[in-house]
Amino acid sequence: MGRCIPFRYRSSNEADEVNYGEVVEVLMINSTSGPGLLFPKGGWENDETVEEAAVREATEEAGVRGDLMDFIGFYHFKSKTHQDEFSPEGLCKAAMFALLVMEELSSWPEQSTRTRSWLTIPKALQSCRHEWMKDALENGFCKWLAQKK
């Protein structure tokens, strides 16, 4: 399963912001099944790579296009939709990527059920619906970002 953390750089000139200069914001979408926010998630078509799945889902669920930057790690999570005899507890593995957003579409396939939110990383960490997504953001994305600078 391919998922991505869509992000952008926003220039900041607000005196109260610690990171004077460039602020990184990540894009999250509302969960259709409860409170909290999510990163776009990929179902998987058989003829595509995890990278292609991650990019496609970002477009379908969040209405954004951009450049897939880097793989930031594998994350394990439980999924009710993937419970079967091979994995009764529904354990799944997601490959997470960083996606630099270049374009926000004004209309996209899931716009009727999805709301986009641009959040600073501290706010995104508070809003994550799932612990594993918080882990991916904090220990995957943030470390990756620190190495890019």
C-alpha positions in Angstrom: 0.0 0.0 0.0 1.4 3.4 -0.9 0.6 6.5 1.0 2.1 10.0 1.0 2.5 12.9 3.3 1.7 15.9 1.0 3.6 19.0 2.0 4.5 22.5 0.9 6.8 25.4 2.0 5.1 28.6 3.0 7.1 31.7 3.5 6.5 33.3 6.8 7.1 36.8 8.0 5.1 36.6 11.2 7.3 37.7 14.1 5.8 35.2 16.5 6.7 32.2 14.3 9.8 30.3 15.5 10.8 29.3 12.0 11.1 32.8 10.6 11.5 32.3 6.9 10.0 29.1 5.6 7.3 27.1 7.4 6.5 23.5 6.3 2.8 22.6 6.1 1.4 19.2 5.6 -1.9 18.4 3.9 -4.4 16.3 5.7 -8.0 15.3 4.9 -10.9 14.5 7.1 -11.8 10.9 8.0 -15.1 9.8 6.6 -15.5 7.4 9.5 -15.0 9.6 12.6 -13.0 12.5 14.1 -9.4 13.3 13.4 -7.5 13.8 10.2 -5.6 11.5 7.8 -3.0 11.5 5.1 -4.3 10.3 1.7 -4.2 6.5 1.6 -3.8 4.3 -1.4 -5.9 1.4 -2.4 -3.8 -0.6 -4.8 -4.5 -1.3 -8.5 -2.6 -4.4 -9.6 -0.8 -2.8 -12.4 0.7 0.1 -10.5 3.7 0.6 -8.2 3.3 1.8 -4.6 4.7 5.2 -5.8 2.0 5.4 -8.5 -0.7 4.4 -6.0 0.5 7.1 -3.6 0.4 9.8 -6.3 -3.0 8.7 -7.6 -4.6 8.6 -4.1 -3.3 12.1 -3.3 -5.1 13.3 -6.5 -8.3 11.3 -5.9 -8.7 11.9 -2.2 -7.1 15.3 -1.6 -7.1 16.9 -5.1 -3.3 17.6 -5.1 -0.6 16.9 -7.6 3.1 17.2 -7.1 6.5 15.6 -7.1 7.0 12.4 -5.2 10.2 13.1 -3.3 11.5 10.2 -1.2 10.4 7.0 0.5 10.3 7.7 4.3 9.6 4.3 5.7 7.2 1.3 6.2 4.5 1.6 8.8 2.4 -1.2 10.2 -1.2 -0.6 11.2 -4.4 -2.5 11.7 -7.2 -2.2 9.2 -10.8 -3.5 9.6 -11.1 -3.7 5.8 -8.2 -6.0 5.5 -9.2 -8.7 8.0 -9.2 -12.1 6.4 -8.1 -15.6 7.2 -4.4 -14.8 6.4 -4.4 -11.8 8.7 -7.2 -12.1 11.2 -6.1 -9.0 13.1 -6.0 -7.0 9.8 -2.4 -6.1 10.0 -1.2 -4.0 7.0 2.0 -2.4 5.9 2.1 1.0 4.2 5.0 2.5 2.3 5.1 6.2 3.1 6.4 8.9 0.7 6.9 12.6 0.9 5.0 14.5 -1.8 5.9 18.1 -2.6 2.6 19.6 -3.7 2.8 21.7 -6.9 -0.8 22.1 -7.7 -4.1 22.1 -5.8 -7.1 21.2 -8.0 -10.3 23.1 -7.6 -12.3 19.9 -8.3 -11.3 16.3 -7.6 -13.0 12.9 -7.3 -13.7 12.8 -3.6 -14.3 16.5 -3.0 -17.9 15.9 -1.8 -16.7 13.8 1.2 -13.2 15.2 1.8 -12.1 18.5 3.2 -8.4 19.5 2.8 -6.5 21.1 5.7 -3.0 22.6 5.5 -1.4 22.3 9.0 1.9 23.1 10.5 3.6 19.9 11.8 2.8 20.5 15.5 -0.9 21.0 14.6 -0.9 18.0 12.3 0.5 15.8 15.1 -2.3 16.9 17.4 -4.9 16.1 14.6 -3.7 12.7 13.5 -6.5 10.1 13.9 -4.1 7.2 14.0 -1.0 6.7 16.2 1.0 5.1 13.3 0.3 8.2 11.1 1.6 10.4 13.9 4.7 8.2 14.1 5.2 8.4 10.3 5.0 12.2 10.5 7.2 12.7 13.6 9.8 9.9 13.1 9.6 9.5 9.3 8.8 12.8 7.7 10.4 15.2 10.2 13.7 13.3 10.3 13.7 13.1 6.5 13.0 16.9 6.3 15.8 17.6 8.7 18.2 15.7 6.5 17.1 17.7 3.4 18.2 21.0 4.9 
